[in-house]
Amino acid sequence: MALKPEPTAPFHSVRYVLRVLETVSRHGGGVTAARIATESGLPAGHLTPLLSMLRREGYVEQVPDGAYVIGDSLTQLGSGAGRAQFLESRLQDTLAAVRDRIGAALYVSRYVDGEIDITQVSEGPLTPAVHEYVDFRTTAHASAIGKCLLTQLDHGGRKEHLSRHKIARFTSRTITSERLLLARLDGHPPTMPVLDLQEYALGTVCAAVPLTAGASVGCLALSLPLEHAHRLRAAAEALNREAPQLALALTL
């Protein structure tokens, strides 16, 4: 499997977040936003929302004089026996908070050893998850999750996947032409969410965005019932904005 070049959109990678955390860590007594921008190389337009997110998650704190210091959440990420449990709990809490802000069920997925693996699902009474009536591993051509993961492979990687998981029709909207599917994946802008408009299941619409952390292929996705389809565009944009927060929780 070969990967496509990393997307250029800054919020599709945790590299910038880690750069900020490294800068704050170097200054034990606190560091200003201006100094962080200088040392990390991030423009203010990117730094301001990142610092806001890091404060909200407790990775950094802002002291009375306005400087930033390392927060409790980052301090707890030591090498102790409770690290894995803390990380899992933190991830689930973050997913639940993002789910409630967007108002949609959320999914975290990875492409591992040539297969789709949905690693986390966050749903609630008002945000039910999609019923998996067909194994998601076989539905890459029809689901937002699958298409988003495939866009992160090169053309050969996509064809190899589809050679193992033949295209099947699930609804009247499912793309069943491999040539058309590959053309759409090839032409999809890396900064735009991938959509599923009742292609996997009637009555459900979905969106997915990449979660880039190193060389791993992953995505963050949401689903909405058809009666909320009018919210899909705004929800997808919100999902894009929330992606760094989830990528950070998965990386640390």
N, C-alpha and C positions, 0 to 999 in steps of 0.2 A: 504494500500500500504506500502510495506517495502522497504527500500533502501539497496543497497549493501554497503559494507564498502567503505569509501572515497578512491579514487584513490591515489596511492602513488606519482605520478608524481607531482613535485612541482608547475609546471605551470598550473595545473588544479584547483588550489585553490587560493583565494585572501588572505588567512591567512598570507602568507609571505609578501605580499605587505602591509597589514595593520600593521604587525609587524614593518616594516621599517618606515612607517608613524608615528607610535606611538613613535618610537625612536627619529625621527627628531623633533617631537612636544615637547618632553621633554627637548630638548636643544634649547632654544629660540635664543641663540647667534650663533648657527651653530654647526654642528657635522661632524667629518670626516667619510669617508667610512669605515676606519678601526674600529672606535668606533661603527658605525652602525652594522658592522658584528659581533662584540663582544657582543653587547647588544641584537641584534635580533636573534643571533645564526645561521645566514645564511652564508654558505660558499661563498667565493668570486665568484665562478662560477655562482652562482644564483643571488648574489647581484648586480653584475655589469650590467647585462641586465635589472634588475628591476629598478635600479636607472636611467638608460638611458631612459626607458619608462616613468617613473614618471617625469623626466625633460621635455621630449617631450610633455607630457600632461599638464605641468604647476603645478603639485601637489607638486613638490619640485623645488628649484632653487639652483644653485651652485654659491657661492660668490667668489670674486677674490682669496681668500686664499685657495680655494679648498673645503671648508666646505659646507655642505648642510643645507638649511633652508626651512621652509614651503613656498610653492608657492602660487600665486594668486588664482589658481583654487580651492585649498583646503580652502583658506580663505573665498571664496564666498559660501562655503557649510555651511552656517549658518542656522538658523531656521527662517529666514525671509520669507515673503510672496512669494518672487520670487524663492525660493529654487527649487520647483518642475519644474518650467519652465526652470531654469538654468540647472538642471540635464537632462531634456529631450533634450534640445538643445545640451548639451555637449555630450550626448550619440549619437545623430544623427551625430554630427560632427566627433566623433571618428569612428563610423561605416563607414561614407563616406571616411575618410582618409584610413582606413584599406581596404575598398573595392577597392580604387584606387591603393593602393600598391600591392594588390594581383591580381587585374584585374578580379574580379568575383563578381556577385551579392551576398549579404550577408543576413543572416536571424538569428534572435535571437528567440529562442523558449523556452517555459516552459511546464512542465507537471503539470497541475493544476486540482485538483479534478478529477483525472483519465482521463483527456483529454489533447490532444496536443493543445497548444495555441501559435501561432506565433505572438510575440509581436512587433517585429520590422523587417522591410525589407528595405534594402538599395540597390537601383539599379540605373543605369545610362544608357545613350544612347548606350554605348559600353558594358554594363554589364546588360542585361535585366534579370528580375526575371523569374522564372518558371511559366508558365500558370497553375493555379490551376483548372484543369478541373475535378478533383475529390477532394472533401473536404479532406484537409490534416489530419483532425482528424481521418479519417477512413483508413489512409494509412500507419500506423506505420510499418507494415511488409515490405513495399516496398520503403520507403524513408530513406535517410540518417538521416534526423531529427528524424523520428520516431524510427529508430533502435538505434540511439545514446541515446535517452531518455529511451528506454526500457532496454538498457544495464545497466542503473543506478538503475533499480529496481531489486528486488530479483526474483528468479524463479517463486514464487507464484504470485508476482505482474505482471509479464509478462503474465502468463497464464490467470490471471483475466482480463487483458486488452484485450487479444485476444478472450476471451469468449464474450466480448461485441462488438468487432469489428472483424467480421469474415474475414478471409483471402480471398482476391479476386485477380484474375489475371488481371493485367493492361497491361502488355507486355509479350512477350515470355520469358523474363528474370526474371519475378517476381517469387519469391519463394512462392509456394502455399502449401508446406508441413509444418504444424505447428511443427512437430518433428524436421525437418531439421532446421527451423528458430530458434527454441529455442536452439538447439545444437550449432549453430553458434554464437548466442548471449552469451551463457554461456562460450564459448571458446574465446570470443573476448578480447584481451589485453586492459586494461583500458587506456593505454597511446597511443593507436593507433587510428587514425581517422576512423570513420565508413564511408563506401562508398555506393553509389547508382549508379550502372552502367546500366542506362536505365531501371531500375526496375519499376519506377513510370511513366516515360514518355520517349518514343523514342526520340532520339536527344538531350538528356540532361544527364549529369553526375554530381554527387554531392558528397560532403564530409561534415562530421560534427564531432565536438569535444565537450566534456562536458564543461559546465560552472558551476563550483562548487562554491556555496556561501552559507555556512551554510548547512542547511538540504534541500534546494531547489534543484529540478532537472531541469536542463536547458542545452541548447546546443547552439553552434555557428556553422552555416553551410554556405556553399557556393554552387553555381551552375555554371556550364559551359556548353556552347553548345558542341555538340559531336565533332565538328571540332577542339575544343581545348582540347580534352580528353588527349592529350599527356602532357598537363600542370597540370593534376589533382594531381599527386603525389607531385610535388613541391608546388602547391597551398595548398594542405592539410597540408603539413609541415609548410608552412607560417601561415596558419590558427591556427595551434597548438601554434605557437610562439606568435601570436597576442591575444590569448584567455585571458591572465591575464589582458590586457589593457581593454577589454570589460567587463570582470568580475568586475573589479574595478569600472568602470563607472556605472555598474548596482547595485553595493553594496553601494557606498557612498551616 
